[in-house]
Amino acid sequence: MLSNIIEIVILSLIQGISEFLPISSSAHLVVVSTLYEFKSSSLLIDVSLHFGSLLAIIFFFRKELINLRNNLKLLLLMFFGSVPLIIVGYILYKTELIYALRDIRIIAWSTLIFGIILYFADKCRFDKKISSNLNLKTILYIGLFQILALIPGVSRAGITITAARFFKFNRFDSSKISFLLAIPALTGASVLGLKDIVNQNFEFSYLVFIAITLSFLFSYFTVKFFLEYINKFSLNIFVIYRIVVAVILFIIIYN
């Protein structure tokens, strides 16, 4: 039991930190669980971890979400921007093709390739803002980019920030678009696993509760830190991190 709790703490920490940073939470969860043969790792635990992140992002933006009168347009844009991901994600889930993507070789290459793309997207200086420049056409294009996040290693945060930067939004607003798009995306992932969570026994439900709680805490502080960081610095540190991770994975795979 203690070993399971320790594993959940580690997985929650990984999820909370990596979900909202452009480094791919799913890739980190798959790689760590595979390399260290975590017994507690499963799709159910993954869903629980993502649900904790969902609660964190809702709590962080609670004032904007509650103030529907002034933010209804933004909320609708976030919904429409998430439709492509929800549709394709559901198809991959029902056909079980989603499991075929949880491969370390795929993760290694996608981590490297999309890290490099993020670098070029972040090089230029843009100043578009959500309040005056975000429209239905733009959010749909960003939503199409977000489909790529179904491939572990791409990073949902990474690809949405990349797309927003390509559409000339500043770093802060690109990150905010990514965070808000996380709400419907994480909701969809959580709903898919809700039935499985209800049917589990007490011991596993206890682990699920721990996963949700810790993921919430780690996710909340990560979002807070990242928005403060992005106001002062570029995304280069995350690009370098992705390249280092990819190289390590290549050594493990092809050595």
VENQUIKA-V348156 format. One record per residue. N is the residue number from 1. RES is the residue in one letter. SS is DSSP state (h for helix, s for strand, l for the rest). Layout:
BEGIN
N|RES|SS, N|RES|SS
END
This chain:
BEGIN
1|M|l, 2|L|h, 3|S|h, 4|N|h, 5|I|h, 6|I|h, 7|E|h, 8|I|h, 9|V|h, 10|I|h, 11|L|h, 12|S|h, 13|L|h, 14|I|h, 15|Q|h, 16|G|h, 17|I|h, 18|S|h, 19|E|l, 20|F|l, 21|L|l, 22|P|l, 23|I|l, 24|S|l, 25|S|h, 26|S|h, 27|A|h, 28|H|h, 29|L|h, 30|V|h, 31|V|h, 32|V|h, 33|S|h, 34|T|h, 35|L|h, 36|Y|l, 37|E|l, 38|F|l, 39|K|l, 40|S|l, 41|S|l, 42|S|l, 43|L|h, 44|L|h, 45|I|h, 46|D|h, 47|V|h, 48|S|h, 49|L|h, 50|H|h, 51|F|h, 52|G|h, 53|S|h, 54|L|h, 55|L|h, 56|A|h, 57|I|h, 58|I|h, 59|F|h, 60|F|h, 61|F|l, 62|R|h, 63|K|h, 64|E|h, 65|L|h, 66|I|h, 67|N|l, 68|L|h, 69|R|h, 70|N|h, 71|N|h, 72|L|h, 73|K|h, 74|L|h, 75|L|h, 76|L|h, 77|L|h, 78|M|h, 79|F|h, 80|F|h, 81|G|h, 82|S|h, 83|V|h, 84|P|h, 85|L|h, 86|I|h, 87|I|h, 88|V|h, 89|G|h, 90|Y|h, 91|I|h, 92|L|h, 93|Y|h, 94|K|h, 95|T|l, 96|E|l, 97|L|h, 98|I|h, 99|Y|h, 100|A|h, 101|L|l, 102|R|l, 103|D|l, 104|I|h, 105|R|h, 106|I|h, 107|I|h, 108|A|h, 109|W|h, 110|S|h, 111|T|h, 112|L|h, 113|I|h, 114|F|h, 115|G|h, 116|I|h, 117|I|h, 118|L|h, 119|Y|h, 120|F|h, 121|A|h, 122|D|h, 123|K|h, 124|C|l, 125|R|l, 126|F|l, 127|D|l, 128|K|s, 129|K|l, 130|I|h, 131|S|h, 132|S|h, 133|N|h, 134|L|l, 135|N|l, 136|L|h, 137|K|h, 138|T|h, 139|I|h, 140|L|h, 141|Y|h, 142|I|h, 143|G|h, 144|L|h, 145|F|h, 146|Q|h, 147|I|h, 148|L|h, 149|A|h, 150|L|h, 151|I|l, 152|P|l, 153|G|l, 154|V|l, 155|S|l, 156|R|h, 157|A|h, 158|G|h, 159|I|h, 160|T|h, 161|I|h, 162|T|h, 163|A|h, 164|A|h, 165|R|h, 166|F|h, 167|F|l, 168|K|l, 169|F|s, 170|N|l, 171|R|h, 172|F|h, 173|D|h, 174|S|h, 175|S|h, 176|K|h, 177|I|h, 178|S|h, 179|F|h, 180|L|h, 181|L|h, 182|A|h, 183|I|h, 184|P|h, 185|A|h, 186|L|h, 187|T|h, 188|G|h, 189|A|h, 190|S|h, 191|V|h, 192|L|h, 193|G|h, 194|L|h, 195|K|h, 196|D|h, 197|I|h, 198|V|h, 199|N|l, 200|Q|l, 201|N|l, 202|F|h, 203|E|h, 204|F|h, 205|S|h, 206|Y|h, 207|L|h, 208|V|h, 209|F|h, 210|I|h, 211|A|h, 212|I|h, 213|T|h, 214|L|h, 215|S|h, 216|F|h, 217|L|h, 218|F|h, 219|S|h, 220|Y|h, 221|F|h, 222|T|h, 223|V|h, 224|K|h, 225|F|h, 226|F|h, 227|L|h, 228|E|h, 229|Y|h, 230|I|h, 231|N|l, 232|K|l, 233|F|l, 234|S|l, 235|L|l, 236|N|h, 237|I|h, 238|F|h, 239|V|h, 240|I|h, 241|Y|h, 242|R|h, 243|I|h, 244|V|h, 245|V|h, 246|A|h, 247|V|h, 248|I|h, 249|L|h, 250|F|h, 251|I|h, 252|I|h, 253|I|h, 254|Y|h, 255|N|l
END
